[in-house]
Amino acid sequence: MMRIRVHLALLAAVLLLIACATTGINRFQPNLFTEEQEIELGKRFSREVQKQYPLYTDAQVTAYLSRIGQRIVRVSDWPDLPFSFYVILDTAQVNAFALPGGHVYVYTALIREAESEAELAGVLAHEIAHVTARHATERLTLMYGYEFALQLLLGENPSELSRLVANLFATGGLLAYSRKNELEADRLGVAYLMRAGYNPRGFLTFLQKLQRLAQRKPSRIEIWFSTHPDTEERIRRVQKIIRGKESGTWNTPAFQQIRSRVP
């Protein structure tokens, strides 16, 4: 057993030397996972999410969300990654998250809370940026260690995979991003919005909306704020980034139609 552990540790060290983040300020952040392994791990996480939580399966809503998402993915730093977009049926929590490998989930309550396509696109761009910067697998590498990460890759610890997904909806789980992760996702997300032709102010107004919700109805965004801290600082930084660049698509008739279909 000790010899196996040593071999696993050596393998992890070798993988660590050849793996790194793909974009931005965390370019040299340790990351055990190759891109192919990240995609496979994301599929496992996504299957587990859909076991534990109900999807909203309205085909028009899902297709609309996917059209916006793919428009942003095409101008991102990982345009050839096959992203998938899903809607979780939850009328209470205003939330969205992305799993490694390009699986993006948006709650129905968030769609209802958004007031324009640009706001919804801003949320999607932020989550897509977490994927392109490979934040989730960076966090897994740092928080749980190399041997544990290898067990997840090899499918040797299915109960732990289930626990991580359950924690994702309670305390942020593997998505407990660092301050640098969040600021990078904001910066990249705003850049993607502008490249995709959306008004980047949509992301700013949604952040401001969340800040107001936190004061009036904190329970509605409890999970979001457990995984997306420092909202005041983020608002200031986004304001600075988009100053003088507030042009592009703000809203469409399709958004109002889709929003009305969501409970």
Stockholm file with secondary structure:
# STOCKHOLM 1.0

chainA/1-263         MMRIRVHLALLAAVLLLIACATTGINRFQPNLFTEEQEIELGKRFSREVQKQYPLYTDAQVTAYLSRIGQRIVRVSDWPDLPFSFYVILDTAQVNAFALPGGHVYVYTALIREAESEAELAGVLAHEIAHVTARHATERLTLMYGYEFALQLLLGENPSELSRLVANLFATGGLLAYSRKNELEADRLGVAYLMRAGYNPRGFLTFLQKLQRLAQRKPSRIEIWFSTHPDTEERIRRVQKIIRGKESGTWNTPAFQQIRSRVP
#=GR chainA/1-263 SS CHHHHHHHHHHHHHHHHHCBCSSGGGTTSBCCCCHHHHHHHHHHHHHHHHHHSCBCCCHHHHHHHHHHHHHHHTTSSCTTSCCEEEEECCSSCCCEEEETTTEEEEEHHHHHHCCSHHHHHHHHHHHHHHHHTTHHHHHHHHHHCHHHHHHHHHTCCHHHHHHHHHHHTTTCGGGCCCHHHHHHHHHHHHHHHHHTTBCTHHHHHHHHHHHHHHHHCGGGGHHHHHHSCCHHHHHHHHHHHHTTCCCSBCCCHHHHHHHHHCC
#=GC SS_cons         CHHHHHHHHHHHHHHHHHCBCSSGGGTTSBCCCCHHHHHHHHHHHHHHHHHHSCBCCCHHHHHHHHHHHHHHHTTSSCTTSCCEEEEECCSSCCCEEEETTTEEEEEHHHHHHCCSHHHHHHHHHHHHHHHHTTHHHHHHHHHHCHHHHHHHHHTCCHHHHHHHHHHHTTTCGGGCCCHHHHHHHHHHHHHHHHHTTBCTHHHHHHHHHHHHHHHHCGGGGHHHHHHSCCHHHHHHHHHHHHTTCCCSBCCCHHHHHHHHHCC
//
